[in-house]
Every structure is written in C-alpha cells, then in structure tokens.
C-alpha cells in the first residue's frame, strides 16, 4: 500500500524514541479528552490498548495508522 | 509506574511552583513501553480510569483534587461509586499515589510536567536575554550615531579650508600642482622666473595657463627690441581694472563670451581675459574677439574660444612685422 507522505511526516513528527529505545508518542490532550468523554471506562481501556498496539507495531495496519493519525499531536495545533 | 513514597511533609512538589504565566500543556509524551508494562495485566475499566486520570492531571497541571466530586468530574466519570471504586483500585495497583493532602498524582506525570515547566522557563529566559541584548545594541547604535553627529557638527567646514594651517598647505599643494612638471628646473637651466605667485582662490585652467606661460617665456627669450610703450602699459601688471578700461567697454561682453564658450564661471572668465590681455595685449584680444564674432555671425563655428586665442596668437606673431619699430638712421642710410 502506498503511503501518503504527509501522513508519514505527521506520524514521524509525533513518534520519537526514548532512552531505552521504546516509542514515545505525543498525544493530543484536547482531542483525547473529548473522545474519552464519549466512552465508558471499559471502552477507554480498549482505546488505550489499541493506541499502545498501534504505537508499538513495526508494520502498522490501516486501522492502526488511522487511530494514530487521529490522536497524535499536530504542529498546527500549537497556539 | 511504581508507587513513590510521599511522606507527610513530603518534598515540595512541582505543582506548587507553577505560576499563572505558564501556559497549559496541549499534549503529553506517552512512553508506550512504560504504559504497557503498567496496565497490561489490569482490567480494561481500570485502564480506562487510569488514562482518564492521567489526562486530567496533564490538562490541569496539578494532581487530582482530594474532593472526590471535582476529581470525578475531571475524570469524566458520571457515577460517584464507580469513581471511588476505581480510585481505590488504582491506588492499590500503584498506578496513582495519594499525597498527604489526599490529592492523587503520578510520578511520571510529575516528571513530564517538571520538564515542560523547565523548558518554558528556559525559553522565557532566552527570549528575555535576547530582547535585552537587542535593546543594548540599539542603545549603543543610537549613542554612536549621536556622537558622530556631534563630531561632524563640531568640525563645521569638514574639509578644513577655513583652518589656517590647512589652507596654507593647500596653497603649497596648489602651487606644486600648477607648476610645469614637464621640465625640472635647477641651477643649469635656471628657474622658472615667469611663474607668477597665485592666491589660493585662483584656479585657472591648468592647460591654458601652461600654454600662456610658455608663450610668455618665448616672448621674453626672443625679445630684441623693447616693446612700444603702449604695449608695455597693456602688458604691465596694472591689474584687471586698467586692462578692462583698455577694452573700450567690450570687457563685459568678452567676459561673457569666454564664460559661455570656455564653459567656466564669469569670475573665472574675467581672470582668463585678464591673463590673455597681459600676454597678447588688449588691442589684440579685442581684434580677435571682433573677428570671431564676425565669423560666427556668418557661419557656424565649432570652438569659438580656442579660435579667438588662435587668432590672438597669430596677430601677436605678426605684430612685430606690422608694428615695426621706427627705422634707425643707419638703416635709412643703407636704403638710400
């Protein structure tokens, strides 16, 4: 599947490496708060799980890509 | 996420140091490996409650308040009983810590918020230093500019022509520049006695002056008979006043003619006319002027002023033949 360069750049800017080598994702607070307000505790847990899997995956599926694309922090969101 | 022991009078918290000028966080950096390790074996609702509590702490940049009602609302949990249950379980699992005041916090959150506040303070300090430096540079520049303006005002005539010591050196330089540089004078070939001293304000056209000086030198060298009294009077250094009076009123016209066709100012033209009259004679200059004016009325003349000088020179050269001195008695006897 051919990836959109802008999408790749967006994820690359948001996902970095920690000192131990694991991924570190910049998650948008405002959007996550709005989404969490619509979900039950169980669904929030499920979402958290999905985010963890999406961030850790080496070869991301389209679902994982879209979840990350929705929740990562964007540069243009800075005031 | 390990539980950190917080005593009754625990260390000062970063949350206490956050001032109102610090802007709110818009995102947080989630260490995925640490998060997975913390919640992998926990039930999904506890995972959900934990992530909600973290979001609340980051959003407000302070621990969850001890007041359960406010804390519940911040976590987005509708039911108080559900909140109290998940709160107990999170504390039991070590996901959240309760401090002495009853507030809920997390070690990782404190680290993240501390780093954020430190970075903000650093940027604030850098911006302030940059602004101060720019202000200092601006003040320095203005100070230099004002001191330069002051100095230029003090100098007045900045080229120093008004200063006596500089005007004296200017005269020396001027004399050297107008000298005949083509020939060096020494005791063998004699000095240039025909060179006239000039005042500083006189600046005759250099080429024209050299030409006239050479002519006057030749005239003095070839001099065999004394010039007639009338020519002597004309050539004498009586000043411009006598010369102009000898021009029969055409002095002004000739001055204007020279100014126009030699491309000089009127004072300069007057000086040139004076010099020409001293060299060629007033009558010769008048005749040359009349000839050129007549020629210009008949046809187009390319260079009127050089033509006038050329005519004057020709007239002067032919003048000894025209104005031949009175024959001597010996020559008359030879003739007859």
Contacts between the chains, C-beta under 8 A, distances in Angstrom:
chain1	res1	chain2	res2	distance
A	16	B	29	7.7
A	18	B	31	5.7
A	18	B	33	7.1
A	20	B	33	6.8
A	22	B	31	6.6
A	22	B	32	6.0
A	22	B	33	3.5
A	22	B	34	7.6
A	23	B	32	4.9
A	23	B	33	7.4
A	24	B	29	5.1
A	24	B	30	6.8
A	24	B	31	5.4
A	24	B	32	6.9
A	25	B	29	7.2
A	25	B	30	5.1
A	25	B	32	6.2
A	26	B	27	4.7
A	26	B	28	7.3
A	26	B	29	5.4
A	26	B	30	7.8
A	27	B	27	6.0
A	27	B	28	6.1
A	27	B	29	8.0
A	27	B	30	5.4
A	28	B	26	7.0
A	28	B	27	5.3
A	29	B	25	6.3
A	29	B	26	6.0
A	29	B	27	5.8
A	29	B	28	6.3
A	29	B	55	6.3
A	29	B	58	5.7
A	29	B	59	5.5
A	30	B	26	6.9
A	32	B	55	5.8
A	33	B	55	5.6
A	33	B	59	6.4
A	33	B	76	7.6
A	36	B	48	7.9
A	36	B	51	7.3
A	36	B	52	5.6
A	36	B	55	6.5
A	36	B	76	5.6
A	37	B	76	5.0
A	39	B	48	7.3
A	40	B	45	7.8
A	40	B	48	7.3
A	41	B	44	7.6
A	41	B	45	3.9
A	41	B	46	7.9
A	41	B	48	3.9
A	41	B	49	5.4
A	41	B	52	7.5
A	41	B	77	7.0
A	41	B	82	7.1
A	41	B	86	6.9
A	42	B	44	4.8
A	42	B	45	4.9
A	42	B	48	6.1
A	43	B	48	6.8
A	44	B	47	7.2
A	44	B	48	3.0
A	44	B	49	7.5
A	44	B	51	5.8
A	44	B	52	6.1
A	45	B	39	7.9
A	45	B	43	7.3
A	45	B	44	3.2
A	45	B	45	5.9
A	45	B	46	7.1
A	45	B	47	3.4
A	45	B	48	3.8
A	45	B	49	8.0
A	45	B	51	7.5
A	46	B	44	5.8
A	46	B	48	7.7
A	47	B	48	7.7
A	47	B	51	7.8
A	48	B	35	7.7
A	48	B	39	7.0
A	48	B	47	5.0
A	48	B	48	6.7
A	48	B	50	7.9
A	48	B	51	4.7
A	49	B	44	7.3
A	49	B	47	6.8
A	51	B	30	7.9
A	52	B	32	5.6
A	52	B	35	6.2
A	52	B	36	5.0
A	55	B	30	7.8
A	55	B	32	4.5
A	56	B	32	5.8
A	56	B	33	7.9
A	56	B	36	7.3
A	73	B	26	6.7
A	73	B	27	3.5
A	77	B	26	6.4
A	77	B	27	7.8
A	78	B	26	6.5
A	79	B	23	7.6
A	79	B	26	7.3
